[in-house]
Every structure is written in C-alpha cells, then in structure tokens.
Amino acid sequence: MKRFAKHLLTLASVGILGLGVLPALPAQAATKTVKVTKVKRAAYHATKGTIYTSKKLNKVRGKAQSYQHLTLYVTKHATIKQNGKKKVYYYINTSKVKGWLWRGYLKSGKATPAVATMNAAMAKRFVKQANIYRAAKGIAPLRLDSTRVNMLKAHASWLTIGKNAETKVNWKAYDQETAKLGLPTDSNVMEIGSTSSKADLKNSQRLSQATIDFYMITGHNQPDYTQTVLRATTTKIGIYWFDNHGTVWFILLPD
C-alpha cells in the first residue's frame, strides 16, 4: 500500500467500441465457403484478430481488440478455404458488432467488463463491507462522497505511473484539482494500491473483494480497525479503480 500525505510519504509493497466498417484490406486470394453450421448461441471473448463483414473475408468490420470488454455471442461456424488451406471462422452476432472471426482468436466464456464500467458497483460493495466491520465495533457508518470520487476520476492530471509501477503525485496539480472541487488539501491522506492478478481481475466481485482485503483485512482474515477506512474519525471517502497496462489501481481518499 502506498499512503500519500502532503508532507509525508510512506510505502509498503502489495502483493475501453467502434461500430463503423473500416476500409477494405488489400486484395486477397479468393475464398470459398466449404460448410456453414448453425450452433447454439454461446458466449466468447477475444482480445485480437480481425472481424470481417462476410465469409469472403475481404472487408473489415473492426478489430477484436476494440471489443475486448464485450462478450461476443457466436451463432454459426463456417469452414472457409483460402490459399488451399481450410480454416474455421465463427460468426459473432451481438448488438454491438456482427461478423466473422477466426476461431483461434476466440476463447469460451464471457468477457471481463472494462474497469471504468465496474466502479459504481465496486464502490457500493466496498462501502457496504466497510460498514459491516464498523458496525461490529460500534462505529458510525461510512459514506461514499461523490466529490472525492470525482477528484479521483481526475487522477491522470496529477498522478503518474512509471514503467515499473512507480507512482508519483504532482502535488501542485493535485492542489489545483482539490481547489476546483472545494476539498481541503493538507488534511487529506490518500492511499493507493494495485493488483495484476488474473483472479482479482476476473469480475467486479473479485476486484472489489481484493480491494476490501487490501484496505481492511490483515492476517487470518481479521479486520484491522486501525486502517484509515475503519477509523472512527473517518466519516466519508472517495474510492476509484482504473486500468494501466494490465494492472488495476485503486485509490482511496478519506476525509
């Protein structure tokens, strides 16, 4: 966990959809559809590959990377012969994109949502769990503060993450942002953590639980009531998650 204060810095280690049709690709060898089979609608996801508008494979619908956070439902399989070689393409039929993608670029199962779309659900879950722990000790409930959340949403303007996951806060830019939102500066303590575990990133429940464990649980899964979020003096917080090159960062900003 990295805990930032205006005059004190301590460190402890912790262990995003194009819909249009793109220009056609350069001329390819003629393709021939050998066989098309209708299949039961099934969920897949992909992070690379080209999605074509038809079995001719001569016009691009889009890149699979643009839909990496979207579950792609397959309804047909087609065996296509090109350059004397046979390949199987799957037909994607969803509200956001339709087209053919080579099966080697598809993996069975639903896609992981973009972190930005999961924030509201994770914050709600985080505060709910915090208040369960606080109630057990007779501490008043904690409230999610939208102003502090908005402050954390603007992290790109004052927080820099280096190649080696090093974090640096531009305090001048930070103070300018807090001034815009009417937040105090010197009294704030900001905490930041991260995870790149595939298990943690699987869905919002896993990621929010990893954040709960990070901020609230220590040794033998026992609540640590000395942590910032579980102090009686903490009454409201802002919390935000964002992705940076495969690592998800979470920032906590209490009052």
N, C-alpha and C positions, 0 to 999 in steps of 0.2 A: 504494500500500500504506500502510496505517496501522499503525504499530507502537506499542503501548502498553506502558509500563513504569510502575511505581508512582510514580516520581519524575521520569520523563522521557517526553515525548510528541513523536514526530516524525511528519510527514505527507508522503506523496508521492501524487500523483494516479495513477489507473489507468484506463488506457484500455483441498383438503383435501377420507357418501353416504346421503342419506335414502332409505329404502326404502318408506315408507308412502304412502298415497294421500291427497292434500290435498283439502280441501272443494271442491265443485263451483263453477265460475265462475258469475257472473250469467247469466241466460238469454240464449242467443244465437239467431240466426236458424237455422232448420232446415238441416241439411246433407244432402247427397245424394252417395253414393259413385258416381262415374261408371265407374271402372275400377280394378281391383286386379291388379297384375302381380307374380308371384314372380320374384326376381332372385337371382343368385349371391351368396352371403354375402360382404359387403365391409366393410372397416374404415373408420370415420369418427370424427370427434371434433367436439364443439360446446362453446361457452362461454356461449351464451344461447339463449333460446327456451323454450317450454312443451311438455312432453311429455304427451300425452293418453292416456288408457287405451283409447280406441276411436276409430273413424273418425267418430263423432258429434261429437267434439271438445267434449264437454260436461262432462267430468270430468278433472281434472288428476292425472297420476301424479307429476310433480315438475318442477323447473326444471333445464334443461340445465346451468346453472352449477354445480349440485351434483355433476355428473359430469364436470367439465372435465378431470380427470386420468384418466378411464376411456375406453378405446377402445369405441366404440359400433358394434356389428355390425348392418348393415341386411340384411334378407331379403326385404322387399316394398316396392313402391311403390304409392301409391293417388292417383288423381286425384279430388279432392273439390270439389263445387260448393257454395259458400256465398255468400249475398247476390248470386247471379247471376254470381259470379266463380269461376273454376277455379284451384285450387292443388294442387300435388303434395306429398304427405306421405310420409315414409319410415318404415317400421316397424323399430324398434330391438328386437333380440332378443338380450339378453345375460343372464348370470346375475344381474346386479345390478339391471337395470331393463329393462322391456319397455313399449313404447308407440309412439305416433305423434308425429313432429316434422316441422315444415315443412322441406323440403329446403334452403331458403335459409339455415338456421342450421347446416347440417352441412358439414363440409369433409372431403374424402377423405384417408385416412391415419390412422395410429394416434395416439392422444393422448400428450402428454408426461407421464410419471409425476409425482406430487407429489414435491417435493424431499425431504420427510421420508422417503419410502419408498426413496429412492436413496442415502441416507447411507452405509449399510454397504458397498455395492458401490463407491462412490466412494472411501471411506476405504481400502479394501483395495487399490484400484488406485493410489491416491496413494502409499501406503507402499511398494508393490512398486516403483514407478518411482523413488522416493527411494533405495531400497536398491540399485538398479542403478547409479545415479550414485555412491553412497557406495562401493560395491564397486570401481568403476573407480579410485578414489583410495585404496583400501586402508582405508576407514573401516568400522568395525563397523556391522552392520545396525541400523536404527531400528525401534522397537517402538511400536505403537499402544496407548496407555494408556486403558483404559476409564474410569478415574476422571476423567481430564482431559476425555474425551468427554462424560461426564455433567455436568461443570462447564459446558461449552459449551452443552449442551442447555438449561441454565437461564439462557441469555443474556437472556431477557426480564426477569429480575429485576434485572439490573444494567447492561444495555446499552439505550440509547435511540437510535433513528434518526429524525432530523428529516425534514421535508418536502423539504429539499434534499440528502438523503442525508448529512447531518451526523451523526456518531456521537459519543456521549458516554457515558463509563463512570462509573457511580456506585461509586466505589472502596469506600465503606463497605459497600454491599450485596455487592460483589464479595468483599471480605474475609470477610464473614459466610458466603458460599457456599463459599469455599475452606476455611474452618474446619470446616464441616459434613462436608466430604469428606476432611479431613486433608491438604490441599495447602498448600505454602508460599505466601506472598504476595509478599514483597519481591523474591524471586529470579526470579519469573516474568516473561517478556516475551510479550505477546500480540500477534499480528499479525492484521489483518483486511483483506479485500479484497472486491470485488463485481463483478458483471457483469450487464448487462441485454441483452446481445447475443442475438438470436434464435438465432443459430448455436450459441452456447455452451449455450443452454437447451434445445436440441432433445432431448437424452437424457443419460443418466448418463455415457456415454463422453465426449461433447463437454464436459460441465460439469467432469468430473474433469480432463480434459486442460487446460482453461482454467485450472484451479487449479494444476495442475502447472507450466504455463508461467508463471503469476504468481509462484509461490514459488521456482521452481528454474531457470527459463530466462531468460537475458538475451542480447541481441544475437546475431544469426546462429545462434540456437537452440543456443547453447553453455551447458552447465551452469555456474551461478555458485556455486562451492563456498564462498563467503563468506556465503551466505544461512543463516539460522537452521537450517532443516531439513537443510542439508548440512554443518553444522559437526560436527567430531568429538566435541565436547563435548555435543552433543545426542544423547540416547540413546532418549528416548521422547516422544511427542507425543499431543495430542488434536486432532482436526480435525472440524469440523461445518459443514454447509451449511443455510441456512434462507431462506425467501422473504419478501420485504417489499415489497408493492405492485409486483410485476412485476420487481423486482431481486433477484437471488440473492446472498446474502452468504456468505462462507466465513471461518471463524475458525480460527486455528492457535494452539495453546497447548503450547509445548515445556517440557521440564524445565529 
